[in-house]
Amino acid sequence: MNAKTLLAFVGGLAAGAGIALLLAPTSGGELRQRIGRILEEKGVSREKFDAIIAQAKAKLAEATDRIPDLETIIDNILKQEGDASEKTV
């Protein structure tokens, strides 16, 4: 997994986690367990998972500090995810 793909993944994870926390009746602990199971199925180690979560938390904190820029951030993440999925198809 190259750095650009990892960054796109983390950005997507951050956006998805943020939206899920706002809209879903799932607790933070349950959400982390679910994400952990998905990453484990994809062969991501616990250490890598912890690093991804730390990066996602930092990105979410940064994004919530800049609420006017939040839509732009989400648009960029979605574009990156679209670019990544086009390359894998």
N, C-alpha and C positions, 0 to 999 in steps of 0.2 A: 504494500500500500504506500504510494508516494505521498509527499507532504501536501500537495494540492488536494488529492482525494481525501486524505485524513481531515484537512481543514474543512472541506465541503461536508464531510460526514459530521464533524463536530458542529458546524453551523446548522446543519439540518437537525441534528440531535437537540441542539439548544432551542431552535425555533419550535420543534415538535414538543419538546418537554415543556416549554413555556406555555404553549397553546393548550397542551393536555392538562397542565396544572390549573389553568384558568377555566377550562370547560368541562373537565371530567371529574366525577366524584371519587377519584382515586387518591389515596393519601400519597405523600412523597415517598414513603418507605415502600409501598406497594409498587409505585411507578419505577423506582430504582431496581426492585427485584425483577420486574418484568423486562426492563431494559437489559439487566444483567443476564437473564435467560436468553434473550435474543442474541446478545453479543457472544455468549458462550456457544450457542448453536453455530455462530459464524466463525468460531475459532479464535475469538479475541480473548487474551489472557486477563486475569483479574487486575494485574498491574496496569495494563493498557486501559481497561475499563475505568479504573480509578483516575487515571490521567485524563481520559476523555470527559468524565464527569466533572473534574476540577476545571477543565477548560470550558465546558458548557456552563458551569456556574459563573465563571468569570465573564463569559460572553453575555449571559442573561443579566448579570448585575450591571455590566457596561451598557447594555441595551436599555434597561429600565431607567438608567440615569439620563438617557437621551431619548425620551419618549417621542419627541417630534421626528427623530430619525428612525424610529422603529419600523415604519412601513418600508423605508428604503432598505434597511437591513434585511427584512424578510424578503423583499423582492430580489435582492442580491443572492440570498441563500437559495431561493427557489430557482434562480437562473443557474447558479452553480450546480445544483442538484440536477437540473435539466441537462446541462452540459455533460455531467458525469454519466447520466443514464444513456445519453445518445452515444457516448463512446463505448459503452459496454454492450450495446445492442448489436 
